[in-house]
Amino acid sequence: MLLEVKQLAMRFGGVVALDNVSFGVEAHKITSLIGPNGAGKTTLFNCVTGFYQASAGEIVFYQNNQAIDVLELLGKPFIWQDFVNPRQLLRRLFFKMLGGSHRVNRLGIARTFQNIRLFRDMTAIENLLVAQHQYLNRNILSGLLHSKGYQKSEQQALEQAYYWLDLSGLGDDANKLAGQLPYGHQKRLEIIRAMCTQPQLICLDEPAAGLNPNETAELGEFIRILQQQHQITVLLIEHDMQMVMDISDKIVVLDHGEVIATGGPEAIQKNPAVLAAYLGEETTDKAKAETNND
């Protein structure tokens, strides 16, 4: 298991967006998160990637056999036990002051957005170079002297950028402004920009939205390449059910902020609770019971 979400809750005033959400994401697998509009999918993504501080629950990321509390990186509220443990108090204070979504990304979790968020007035390759800032040689003196170490760092970043451009079929777009690229190319550019941060887990928020069937099929193949050839774990939100069923190893279904089913594509397609959620039918007691079938 790479990521575990345990009894997660998210409230906005009196509105409960997520309620007792629990599921796991297996390493090197594609897990899809589906559900009707307003089910809480993007809110869950925002919690996992550090854009929201969850109201309750746990998000645990496993790295090098170590369990890391994602919510702690965002600056958890102080609890009384902190004040009897100086080391824990200093740690909690550090993340309270300097924590945030950037630390979640450094941990190895990257994401894309429903609405494309590229640097539109920068070229495609410049977008990919910006994403690698934490791996570049940022020593001021090395930059002024243009040292060998600085040159090597710049060259590696360029090679990495061109690698992802070529792999995604965007090699010819390297020096074009991101905002002038076709919509489908912008979608791919956002994915490979996330890949340039060298994540273990990439969270894709509706990557096929607005694409035609051919572009969607190509995107599905590209996501499979990320998983199979680069050992990337994928957490996917998508409304294109054909794509979801074709590439997913596991599917988690949300409805009204709750997990109503978990399982493989075949089991999910036949699950009464899922059919009820999508077709607007009244969920029966039997449908509620037939959930979480792997």
N, C-alpha and C positions, 0 to 999 in steps of 0.2 A: 504493500500500500504506500502511495506517495503522499496522498492528502486525505485527511479525515475531517469531516464536518460533523459536529456533535451537538444536537439539541440547540441549533442556532436560532436565534430570534432577532427580529429587527422591527422596531416600532418607530413611527413618526407621529408623535403626539398620541392621539387615541387610535391611530390607524396601525393595524398589525400587518406588516408586509410579509414577514416570515415568521412561522410559528413551529418551533420544535423540529427543525429540519436536520436530518441526519442521513449521511451517505458517505461512501468512500470512493476515491479515485485510484485505480490500480496503476502502477508504474508501467510506462510503455504501452498503454492502452488508450483507446478513444472512448471517452465517456460523454454521452450527449445528455443535455438538460432540456427537456421539452415541456410544453404546457400551453394552455390558452393565453391570450393576451391578458396582462395584469396578474399572472400567476406568481410573480416574484422572481423570475429568472435573472433579470439584470440586477435587481437588488442583491441577489445572492452573489453574483459576479463581483459587484462593488464591495461586498463584505470580504470575499476571498482575496481580492487584489488590493485591499487597503484603502479604497476610496470612501468606504463607510466604516465606522466603528460599530460593530454589532452590539445590540442591546444586551444579549445574553448568549451563552453557549461557548463552544470551543471550535477553533480551526487549527488543526495540527498538521504541520508539514514535516515529512521525514527526510532528513538529509544526512548522509553518511552514518546511518544507524542511530541518528539522534532526533528526538522529537522536539520540534521547535514550535512554540506558541505564537502563531501569526498575530493574534490580537495583542499580545504583549509588545510587538514591534510598533504598534500604532499608538501605544501609550495608554495602558489600562488604568482605570481609576485606582487610587490607593485603597488598600484594605488594612485593617488594624494589624494583621500579622506582619506587614512590611515594617512597622515601627519597632518590632522586637528583633528584626533581622537586618542589621545595617547593610550587609552586602545586597540583599534583595531590595532594600529601600533605595540604594544608590542606582541599582539597575533599573528599577521602576521610574526613578526620577530622570535618568538618562533618556529613556525612551519617551517619557512624557514631554521632555523638552525637544528632543531631536528625532523622534520617531515619525513615521509617515509611510505613505505608499511607496516611496523610493526605496525604503528598506525591504519591503515585500518583494520588489523587483530584484534587488540585489540578492535576496534569498534564493531566487530562481523561479519566480512566478511572473510571467508577462501576459499581456492581454491586448486585444483589439477592441474597437468600439462599434456600436450600432451605426452611429454617424461618424464617418471617416474623420480622423483627427491628424492628418498629415500637416507638415509645414509646407503650405501650398506655394509659397514664393521661393522655396528652395528646390534644387534639382533632386531627382530620385536618389542619386548616390549621396548627396549631402544629407538627406534624411537618414540614410543608413549609417553614415559616419557619426552623426549626432547621437544615434542610439548606442554607439560604442564608446562614448566619452569616458566611462569609468575604467575602460581597459587601455586607454591611451596614456602615453607619457606626458603628464601635465606639469612637469618640473619647469619652472620659468627659465632657469638658467640653461637647461638643456634645449629649450626652445630658442632662446636667444643665440646660442652657439651652434644650433642645428647639429647637435651631437649625433653620433652613430646610433645610440640607443633611441633617440627621438625619431630619427629617420626610419629605423626598423619598426617602431611602433606605428608610425604613419603608414608604412608600406603594408604591414599586416592588416590594418584596418581597411585599406583600399582593397586588398585581396579578398578579405572576408565579404566586403560589400559587393564586389563583382561576382563572387561565388554565388551569393544568394540571388543577385539579379539574373544571372545566367540560368540557375536552377528553376527559377520561377517564370522564365520566358520573358523577362523584362530587360535583357541585356541591351537592346537597342534604345531603351528609354533612359539610360543612365544619366544623360546630361539634359534631359527635358524637365521643365518645371513640373513638380508633382501635381499642382492644381490644374495643369493643362492635359494631363493624361486621361485616357478613357476611364469611365467609372470602374470597369472590371479590373483594369490595371492598377488603379488606386487601391482597390481592395487587396490585391496581392501585395502591393508595396507596403501596406500597413502590416500585413502578416510577416513579411520578411524583415521589416524594421523591428518588430517584436523579437524575431529570431536572432537579430544582431545583438541582443542583450544576453545571449547565451542562456536561455531558460531551460529548466527541467520540465516545467509545466507551462503550456501556453493555453490561455483562455480566449476562445474565439466567440465573439458576440455577433451572431447572425451574419457570418461572412458571405453567405449566398444571397442575401437580400438585394433585390434589384438586378440580379444576374439572369441571363437567359439560360435555357436548359443546357446548351453546349458548354457555356462558361461554368455552370454549376457542376457539371460532370467533370470538367477539367480541374476545378477547385477541389472536388472530392478526391481525385487522384493525387493532387499535390499534398493534401492533408495526410493521405496514406503514406506518401513518400517521407514526410516529416516523422511520422510514427515508426515506420518500418526501417528506413535507412539511417535516420538520425536519432532513433531511440527517444523521441520526444513524446511526452505524455500530453494528451489533448483533452481539454474540457470544452465542450461545444454547446452553444445555444443556437438552435436552428429551427425554422418553421417549415423548411422544405423536407417533408417526411421521406421522400424517396432517397435523398442524400443521407438523412439520418439512418435509415434502415440499411443502406448500402455499406456505410463505413463504420458504424458504431459497434463496439464490443459490449458496451453496457449502456442502458438508457435509464435515466432518472426522470420521473414525471412529477411536475409540480402543479398544484391547483389551489388557488386562494392561499398561497403561502405555505402549503403543506405538501409533503411528499406522499403521493397516493399510490405509487408503484415504482418498483425497481426491478430490472431484469434485462435479458437479452432482447434483440429486436423481435424475434418470433413471439416470445411470451408477452411483450408489450402490445403487439398488434391485436392479441386476443383478449387482453385484460379488460373485463367489464367496467372497472372503475375508470380506465383511460378512455374507453369508448363513450362512457357517460359524460366525462369532462369535455370531450371534444364535440360531441353531438348535442350537448345541452340536455341530455336525458337525466331523469332523477336517479341518483345513485341508490341502489338497493343495498340491503345489509350484506347480501352475498358478494356484491361487487366490492364493498369496502373490505371484506375479509380476504379477497383473492388478490392481495398486493404483495410486493416484495418477493416476487417469484424469479429466482435466478435461472 
